[in-house]
């Protein structure tokens, strides 16, 4: 008996715990339906522990990126009627992601990153009536049915960057009643695209890129002739270029502020300000600014710069070059100066010797002469160590070097 009581208590506790609403969500009733709102909670999966009896499930503004196959069926959410997955990061949906949602009637997938969906994606949701794909990225559409569904009535493709609608896009939507194609990049529309929508009651084509040519006007005429609610885009003819230029050239008349605004002016203060402005002497800078233009300042600055450049160039030439003629001579190196100094000393000595010894015809000897033996004893007059004495010229003054007459000074 005690075992049965414990089992009953545990069953009751499990049942109570299983019906608790998770902390990330708010659980309440909406038009008689069980609603769970899990908005802006950084949720990454559809299963956050919401009770299985949920019927209205909102997962808006989260970070869900993928819907895997059988994700709702595995979580036990088979009673869903309204599902909101807007403002997420969904870029991929499995072919059987909505499997088990036999009662789903309203699905919101707006403001996601979908670029492509298989046409039979909603085969497992036979009761689906409202589908919102607005603000996705369906730039390139193949020439095939976009969605295959027999009970879909409302389709929203607003702001999906659609550039062109294929002819077979809506061939498999026989019960579609409302469609929104506004804010896309289309410039033309083929009538065969919307002709298969036999039960269409309302269409939205609000766009700034439509070309109001005869073909598009014919489409608007066909839409209105079939009693389809539609807001015309070519209501009036656009102005021509000349009309735009004329409209831009028109100027508004000037308006006196005193006649429009309630302005009170102190006459005494205004008169005093005018008098002070008239009698106030101008400063030197103000006079210079008034009388001196920018062109004059530029010319004067250019002249001053040229004058300074000429002065510095002249100083440089005087300092680094000795210009006796057209060509300049580079300054001498240290070796050249040393050689010139030695040469000058030799010439000075030679000139001084000529002054002191004017009768000297040969310059002084700068090199030491070899001492040779003469013929006087004790040396014999014959060969010395095999050396012929007669072959040696004893008197060196017989053939002196030529005189340096050009170096002699006449005093």
RAJO-V757087 format. One record per residue. N is the residue number from 0. RES is the residue in three letters. SS is DSSP state (alpha for helix, beta for strand, coil for the rest). PHI is phi in radians with two decimals (NA if undefined). NEAR is the number of other C-alpha atoms within 12 Angstrom. Layout:
BEGIN
[[N,RES,SS,PHI,NEAR] [N,RES,SS,PHI,NEAR]]
END
This chain:
BEGIN
[[0,UNK,coil,NA,7] [1,UNK,alpha,-1.14,8] [2,UNK,alpha,-1.15,9] [3,UNK,alpha,-1.12,10] [4,UNK,alpha,-1.10,11] [5,UNK,alpha,-1.12,12] [6,UNK,alpha,-1.12,13] [7,UNK,alpha,-1.13,14] [8,UNK,alpha,-1.14,14] [9,UNK,alpha,-1.11,14] [10,UNK,alpha,-1.10,14] [11,UNK,alpha,-1.12,14] [12,UNK,alpha,-1.13,14] [13,UNK,alpha,-1.09,13] [14,UNK,alpha,-1.15,13] [15,UNK,alpha,-1.18,13] [16,UNK,alpha,-1.15,15] [17,UNK,alpha,-1.18,16] [18,UNK,coil,-1.67,17] [19,UNK,coil,-1.27,23] [20,UNK,coil,-1.49,24] [21,UNK,coil,-1.13,19] [22,UNK,coil,-1.19,16] [23,UNK,coil,-1.34,22] [24,UNK,coil,-2.15,27] [25,UNK,beta,-2.06,25] [26,UNK,beta,-1.90,27] [27,UNK,beta,-2.72,23] [28,UNK,beta,-1.95,16] [29,UNK,beta,-2.41,17] [30,UNK,coil,0.96,10] [31,UNK,coil,1.33,10] [32,UNK,beta,-2.03,18] [33,UNK,beta,-1.32,26] [34,UNK,beta,-2.06,30] [35,UNK,beta,-2.20,37] [36,UNK,beta,-1.96,34] [37,UNK,coil,-2.13,35] [38,UNK,coil,-1.86,28] [39,UNK,coil,0.99,21] [40,UNK,coil,-2.20,23] [41,UNK,coil,1.00,21] [42,UNK,coil,-1.44,28] [43,UNK,coil,-1.92,24] [44,UNK,coil,-2.46,26] [45,UNK,coil,-1.33,40] [46,UNK,coil,-1.72,29] [47,UNK,coil,-2.07,30] [48,UNK,coil,1.58,27] [49,UNK,coil,-1.22,36] [50,UNK,coil,-0.98,31] [51,UNK,coil,-1.16,26] [52,UNK,coil,-1.45,26] [53,UNK,coil,-1.12,37] [54,UNK,coil,-2.11,34] [55,UNK,beta,-2.05,37] [56,UNK,beta,-2.10,42] [57,UNK,beta,-2.02,39] [58,UNK,coil,-2.09,39] [59,UNK,coil,-1.26,33] [60,UNK,coil,1.02,26] [61,UNK,coil,-2.14,28] [62,UNK,coil,-2.13,27] [63,UNK,coil,-1.30,32] [64,UNK,coil,-1.94,26] [65,UNK,beta,-2.46,26] [66,UNK,beta,-2.08,30] [67,UNK,coil,-1.32,25] [68,UNK,coil,-1.10,21] [69,UNK,coil,1.06,23] [70,UNK,alpha,-1.17,25] [71,UNK,alpha,-1.35,33] [72,UNK,alpha,-1.18,24] [73,UNK,alpha,-1.18,19] [74,UNK,alpha,-1.41,27] [75,UNK,coil,1.53,24] [76,UNK,coil,-1.57,35] [77,UNK,coil,-1.69,29] [78,UNK,coil,-1.77,29] [79,UNK,coil,-1.16,37] [80,UNK,coil,-2.04,33] [81,UNK,beta,-2.26,37] [82,UNK,beta,-2.27,37] [83,UNK,beta,-2.04,36] [84,UNK,coil,-2.09,40] [85,UNK,coil,-1.30,33] [86,UNK,coil,0.97,31] [87,UNK,coil,-2.06,35] [88,UNK,coil,-2.07,30] [89,UNK,coil,-1.26,35] [90,UNK,coil,-2.14,25] [91,UNK,beta,-2.51,24] [92,UNK,beta,-2.28,31] [93,UNK,coil,-1.17,24] [94,UNK,coil,-1.09,23] [95,UNK,coil,-1.98,25] [96,UNK,coil,-1.15,29] [97,UNK,coil,-1.71,38] [98,UNK,coil,-1.16,32] [99,UNK,coil,1.62,27] [100,UNK,coil,-1.60,33] [101,UNK,coil,-1.26,24] [102,UNK,coil,-1.79,25] [103,UNK,coil,-1.20,35] [104,UNK,coil,-2.07,30] [105,UNK,beta,-2.35,34] [106,UNK,beta,-2.29,35] [107,UNK,beta,-2.04,35] [108,UNK,coil,-2.08,40] [109,UNK,coil,-1.30,33] [110,UNK,coil,0.99,31] [111,UNK,coil,-2.15,34] [112,UNK,coil,-2.14,30] [113,UNK,coil,-1.34,31] [114,UNK,coil,-1.98,25] [115,UNK,coil,-2.73,25] [116,UNK,coil,-2.38,30] [117,UNK,coil,-1.19,22] [118,UNK,coil,-1.14,24] [119,UNK,coil,-1.76,25] [120,UNK,coil,-1.11,26] [121,UNK,coil,-1.78,35] [122,UNK,coil,-1.18,25] [123,UNK,coil,-1.54,27] [124,UNK,coil,-2.12,35] [125,UNK,coil,-1.21,25] [126,UNK,coil,-1.69,25] [127,UNK,coil,-1.17,35] [128,UNK,coil,-2.12,29] [129,UNK,beta,-2.16,32] [130,UNK,beta,-2.35,35] [131,UNK,beta,-2.05,35] [132,UNK,coil,-2.00,39] [133,UNK,coil,-1.14,32] [134,UNK,coil,1.05,31] [135,UNK,coil,-1.92,33] [136,UNK,coil,-2.22,28] [137,UNK,coil,-1.62,31] [138,UNK,coil,-1.24,23] [139,UNK,coil,-2.02,22] [140,UNK,coil,-2.02,26] [141,UNK,coil,-1.39,23] [142,UNK,coil,-1.40,17] [143,UNK,coil,-2.68,21] [144,UNK,coil,-1.03,25] [145,UNK,coil,-1.20,30] [146,UNK,coil,-2.44,32] [147,UNK,coil,-1.92,28] [148,UNK,coil,-2.77,30] [149,UNK,coil,-1.63,24] [150,UNK,coil,-2.01,27] [151,UNK,coil,-1.18,35] [152,UNK,coil,-2.04,31] [153,UNK,beta,-2.24,34] [154,UNK,beta,-2.30,36] [155,UNK,beta,-2.00,35] [156,UNK,coil,-2.13,37] [157,UNK,coil,-1.26,30] [158,UNK,coil,0.97,29] [159,UNK,coil,-1.93,33] [160,UNK,coil,1.05,28] [161,UNK,coil,-1.35,31] [162,UNK,coil,-1.75,25] [163,UNK,coil,-2.70,25] [164,UNK,coil,-1.81,32] [165,UNK,coil,-1.14,25] [166,UNK,coil,-1.18,23] [167,UNK,coil,-1.61,26] [168,UNK,coil,-1.14,26] [169,UNK,coil,-1.95,36] [170,UNK,coil,-1.26,26] [171,UNK,coil,-1.93,26] [172,UNK,coil,-2.19,33] [173,UNK,coil,-1.24,25] [174,UNK,coil,-1.85,26] [175,UNK,coil,-1.22,34] [176,UNK,coil,-1.97,29] [177,UNK,beta,-2.34,31] [178,UNK,beta,-2.51,34] [179,UNK,beta,-2.12,33] [180,UNK,coil,-2.05,34] [181,UNK,coil,-1.34,30] [182,UNK,coil,0.99,25] [183,UNK,coil,-1.91,32] [184,UNK,coil,-1.83,28] [185,UNK,coil,-1.36,28] [186,UNK,coil,-1.99,25] [187,UNK,coil,-2.57,28] [188,UNK,coil,-2.52,32] [189,UNK,coil,-1.60,23] [190,UNK,alpha,-1.11,23] [191,UNK,alpha,-1.19,18] [192,UNK,alpha,-1.26,25] [193,UNK,alpha,-1.73,38] [194,UNK,alpha,-1.11,23] [195,UNK,coil,-1.18,22] [196,UNK,coil,-1.43,32] [197,UNK,coil,-1.31,24] [198,UNK,coil,-1.79,24] [199,UNK,coil,-1.16,30] [200,UNK,coil,-2.01,24] [201,UNK,beta,-2.61,27] [202,UNK,beta,-2.41,32] [203,UNK,beta,-2.08,30] [204,UNK,coil,-2.22,35] [205,UNK,coil,-1.13,24] [206,UNK,coil,-2.88,27] [207,UNK,coil,-1.69,16] [208,UNK,coil,-1.82,21] [209,UNK,coil,-1.13,27] [210,UNK,coil,-1.68,20] [211,UNK,coil,-1.39,23] [212,UNK,coil,-1.62,18] [213,UNK,alpha,-1.02,14] [214,UNK,alpha,-1.16,18] [215,UNK,alpha,-1.23,25] [216,UNK,alpha,-1.13,24] [217,UNK,alpha,-1.14,19] [218,UNK,alpha,-1.14,31] [219,UNK,alpha,-1.08,32] [220,UNK,alpha,-1.12,22] [221,UNK,alpha,-1.14,21] [222,UNK,alpha,-1.12,27] [223,UNK,alpha,-1.21,19] [224,UNK,alpha,-1.22,13] [225,UNK,coil,-1.73,20] [226,UNK,coil,0.98,16] [227,UNK,coil,-1.74,25] [228,UNK,beta,-1.18,22] [229,UNK,coil,-2.75,28] [230,UNK,coil,-1.73,19] [231,UNK,coil,-1.12,24] [232,UNK,coil,-1.73,25] [233,UNK,coil,-1.86,25] [234,UNK,coil,-1.30,13] [235,UNK,coil,-2.42,9] [236,UNK,coil,-1.35,12] [237,UNK,coil,-1.18,14] [238,UNK,coil,-1.18,11] [239,UNK,coil,-1.30,10] [240,UNK,alpha,-1.12,10] [241,UNK,alpha,-1.14,11] [242,UNK,alpha,-1.14,13] [243,UNK,alpha,-1.13,12] [244,UNK,alpha,-1.16,11] [245,UNK,alpha,-1.16,12] [246,UNK,alpha,-1.15,13] [247,UNK,alpha,-1.28,11] [248,UNK,alpha,-1.37,10] [249,UNK,coil,-1.25,10] [250,UNK,coil,-1.88,8] [251,UNK,coil,-1.40,8] [252,UNK,coil,-1.28,6] [253,UNK,coil,-1.25,8] [254,UNK,coil,-2.05,9] [255,UNK,coil,-1.36,10] [256,UNK,alpha,-1.16,10] [257,UNK,alpha,-1.16,10] [258,UNK,alpha,-1.45,10] [259,UNK,alpha,-1.82,9] [260,UNK,coil,-1.60,10] [261,UNK,coil,-1.66,9] [262,UNK,coil,-1.89,10] [263,UNK,coil,-1.97,11] [264,UNK,coil,-2.07,11] [265,UNK,coil,-1.36,10] [266,UNK,alpha,-1.13,10] [267,UNK,alpha,-1.09,10] [268,UNK,alpha,-1.18,12] [269,UNK,alpha,-1.13,13] [270,UNK,alpha,-1.11,13] [271,UNK,alpha,-1.13,14] [272,UNK,alpha,-1.12,14] [273,UNK,alpha,-1.11,13] [274,UNK,alpha,-1.14,13] [275,UNK,alpha,-1.13,13] [276,UNK,alpha,-1.14,12] [277,UNK,alpha,-1.29,11] [278,UNK,alpha,-1.55,10] [279,UNK,coil,-1.23,12] [280,UNK,coil,-1.24,12] [281,UNK,coil,-1.50,14] [282,UNK,coil,-1.34,10] [283,UNK,alpha,-1.12,11] [284,UNK,alpha,-1.12,11] [285,UNK,alpha,-1.13,12] [286,UNK,alpha,-1.13,12] [287,UNK,alpha,-1.09,14] [288,UNK,alpha,-1.16,14] [289,UNK,alpha,-1.36,12] [290,UNK,alpha,-1.60,13] [291,UNK,coil,-1.92,16] [292,UNK,coil,-1.59,13] [293,UNK,alpha,-1.23,13] [294,UNK,alpha,-1.15,11] [295,UNK,alpha,-1.09,14] [296,UNK,alpha,-1.10,15] [297,UNK,alpha,-1.12,13] [298,UNK,alpha,-1.11,14] [299,UNK,alpha,-1.11,15] [300,UNK,alpha,-1.08,14] [301,UNK,alpha,-1.13,14] [302,UNK,alpha,-1.13,14] [303,UNK,alpha,-1.10,14] [304,UNK,alpha,-1.11,14] [305,UNK,alpha,-1.13,14] [306,UNK,alpha,-1.10,14] [307,UNK,alpha,-1.11,14] [308,UNK,alpha,-1.12,14] [309,UNK,alpha,-1.12,14] [310,UNK,alpha,-1.09,14] [311,UNK,alpha,-1.18,14] [312,UNK,alpha,-1.15,15] [313,UNK,alpha,-1.10,16] [314,UNK,alpha,-1.09,14] [315,UNK,alpha,-1.15,14] [316,UNK,alpha,-1.14,18] [317,UNK,alpha,-1.16,15] [318,UNK,alpha,-1.34,14] [319,UNK,alpha,-1.85,15] [320,UNK,coil,-2.36,19] [321,UNK,beta,-1.92,18] [322,UNK,coil,-1.70,16] [323,UNK,coil,-1.53,11] [324,UNK,coil,-2.39,8] [325,UNK,coil,-1.20,8] [326,UNK,coil,-1.62,10] [327,UNK,coil,-1.94,14] [328,UNK,beta,-1.85,15] [329,UNK,coil,-1.25,14] [330,UNK,coil,-1.10,14] [331,UNK,coil,-1.26,14] [332,UNK,coil,-1.43,11] [333,UNK,alpha,-1.15,10] [334,UNK,alpha,-1.16,11] [335,UNK,alpha,-1.10,13] [336,UNK,alpha,-1.14,13] [337,UNK,alpha,-1.12,13] [338,UNK,alpha,-1.10,14] [339,UNK,alpha,-1.14,15] [340,UNK,alpha,-1.15,14] [341,UNK,alpha,-1.13,14] [342,UNK,alpha,-1.07,14] [343,UNK,alpha,-1.15,14] [344,UNK,alpha,-1.12,14] [345,UNK,alpha,-1.09,18] [346,UNK,alpha,-1.13,19] [347,UNK,alpha,-1.13,17] [348,UNK,alpha,-1.08,21] [349,UNK,alpha,-1.09,28] [350,UNK,alpha,-1.14,25] [351,UNK,alpha,-1.19,21] [352,UNK,alpha,-1.13,23] [353,UNK,alpha,-1.15,26] [354,UNK,alpha,-1.21,19] [355,UNK,alpha,-1.32,15] [356,UNK,coil,-2.12,19] [357,UNK,coil,-1.21,21] [358,UNK,coil,-1.49,16] [359,UNK,coil,-1.32,23] [360,UNK,coil,-1.63,21] [361,UNK,coil,-1.92,23] [362,UNK,coil,-1.25,28] [363,UNK,coil,-1.12,21] [364,UNK,coil,-1.37,13] [365,UNK,coil,-1.74,10] [366,UNK,coil,-2.01,7] [367,UNK,coil,-1.38,7] [368,UNK,coil,-1.45,9] [369,UNK,coil,-1.31,9] [370,UNK,coil,-1.47,10] [371,UNK,coil,-1.87,17] [372,UNK,coil,-1.25,22] [373,UNK,coil,-1.74,20] [374,UNK,coil,-1.51,20] [375,UNK,coil,-1.28,12] [376,UNK,coil,-1.06,9] [377,UNK,coil,-1.41,10] [378,UNK,coil,-1.42,15] [379,UNK,coil,-1.30,16] [380,UNK,coil,-1.51,17] [381,UNK,coil,-1.78,17] [382,UNK,coil,-1.13,15] [383,UNK,beta,-2.00,18] [384,UNK,coil,0.96,9] [385,UNK,coil,1.34,9] [386,UNK,beta,-1.77,15] [387,UNK,coil,-1.38,16] [388,UNK,coil,-1.25,20] [389,UNK,coil,-1.17,17] [390,UNK,coil,-1.31,17] [391,UNK,coil,-1.65,18] [392,UNK,coil,-1.50,16] [393,UNK,coil,-1.41,17] [394,UNK,coil,-1.48,14] [395,UNK,alpha,-1.42,13] [396,UNK,alpha,-1.50,11] [397,UNK,alpha,-1.23,9] [398,UNK,alpha,-2.16,11] [399,UNK,coil,-1.28,15] [400,UNK,coil,-1.19,15] [401,UNK,coil,-1.04,13] [402,UNK,coil,-1.23,17] [403,UNK,coil,-1.72,21] [404,UNK,alpha,-1.19,18] [405,UNK,alpha,-1.26,15] [406,UNK,alpha,-1.68,22] [407,UNK,coil,-1.46,25] [408,UNK,coil,-1.75,18] [409,UNK,coil,-1.67,14] [410,UNK,coil,-1.83,10]]
END
